[in-house]
Amino acid sequence: MIGYKNAAKWFNTNEFMKLEFLENKVKAKNVSFEERNDFRGAQGIGGAIFEATQDRSHPVNFGYTDNKIALFRDTTIFVKADSTSYNNPIKYTEKPLLSGYISKPNLDLLANTVPFRHVGMGRGNVILFTDNTNFRGFWYGTNKLLMNAIFFGDEM
């Protein structure tokens, strides 16, 4: 089973995988009623590009030739990295923003989190991507991640 975005919360709630989320708990201070929508909107990620490191020995990263990858992101789902390093084959860098807008609190949360998680379940696999690797078919750098998850899931 492969899930994207909000499937993370469903997987966690239904015990398909254990995930620890980081959440933006910024409170509005000195924000007028008129500015409330701007404040709320600034806490979302409408689409930005971020840098992550790749463990190219992991099957999900098969075929990539660089240790870093640019990922398109449009969610505020932040999954804490696993304490076992080889369970984090893709991990956002300490300063991940490459292009686009993200609020400072969200940028701080995103640093060193993971956009991918895998667990074996019975004779199958549960795979999570926090973002759509094939978003509108225009971000070609990450479509290989989905194909690797499909073809190499049993090797993970």
N, C-alpha and C positions, 0 to 999 in steps of 0.2 A: 504494500500500500504506500503510495506517495502522496503527501499532502503539502499544500502551499498555505502560507499566510496564517489565517485564523484557525486552520486545522491544528496549529500548534496548541492552542488552548483546548480544543476538543481532544486531541491525543493525550494531553496531560490530565484533563478531567476524567477521561474514560480509561486511564491507566495503560495506554498503549506505550507511552514512554514517560519517564520522569524528567520534567523540565523545570528549571528555575528561571523565572522571568524577572527582569529589572524594569521598573516602572517610573515614569516621569511624574513626580508628585509636586510639581511647581504650583504654588498658589498665587492667585492674582493679588498683587499689592499695588496700590495706587493706579488701578485700572478702572476707568469710569464705565458706566453702563454702556455708553456709546462705543467704547473701545473693546468691549467684551468679545465680539466676534473676531476682531483682529488678534486679540490675545490667544483665543482658542485655536485659530487657524495657524498661528505661529508655532504651536506645539505639535502640529502634524508634519509628516514628511510627504510632500506632494509628488516627489520624484527627484532624486538626486543620485549622484554617482560616488561610490565609496571604494576604498582600497582594502583588500584583504590578502592575507598570505595563504599559500596553498602548500600542503604536504603532497608533493607530486607522487609519492609512493602509494598513496591511498587510491583505491579504484575509482572513487567519484571524480578524481582529478586526472584520470587517464587521458593522455594525448596533449595535455598542456605542456608548454615548453618553458614557461616562466614561473617563478616562485610567488609572483603576485598576480592578482586578478582585479579588474574593475567590475564592481557589481552595481546594478541599478536597483534602487530600493525605494519603495513607496509605502512602507508600513512602520509602525512604532512598536513592533514586536521585537523585544530584545531578550535573547536567550543567553544566559550565563554559560560560559565555557565549562566543559567537563574538567574535573581535576586530573584526569588521565589524558596526557597530551595527545596521544594518538587517536583519541576520540574526537579531536577537533581538526579535521583535515582542511577546513576553511575557517579562517578567523580574521575578523576585522583588526586592522592595525591600531596602534596607539593614537594616531592622528589620521583617521580614515577619510576625511572629506576630500574628494577630488574636484567635484563640481556640483553646484546647486545650493539649495538652502536647507539648513537644519538648525534648529535652535541650539543654543549652547548647552542647556540641560540634556537634550536628546543626544547631542554629539558626545557629551561626557558618558552617557549611558551606553552608547553604541560601541565605544572603544573597547577592544578585546572581547567582544561578544562573538557568537557564532551564528551564521546564517543557515547551517546545515546540521542535521542530527540523524543518526541511524541507530536502530536497535533491532536485534533478531527477535522474532516472536513465533514460537512453534516452529513450523517448517518454512516460515516466510520472513519478510522484512517489513519494517515500518520506517519510512524515510520522510524527513521533513526538510523543507526549504522555507525560510521565513519570508521569502519574496518569490515572485514568479520569474523563473529563469528564462522564460520565453515571452516576456511581456510584449504584447502586440507584435511579436515577430520582428522587432527592430533592433533588439539588443543581442547581436550574434555572439558576443563573447562568452555567454553563459549557457547557450542552448545545449552545449556538449555535456554540461553537468546533469541535465535531465536524462539524456541518452545513456550516460554512464550509470546513473541510478537504475535505469530500466535494465540495461544489459549486464551490469556487474553487481547488482544488489546482493546476490548470493556470495560474492567474494568479499563483501565488507564485513 
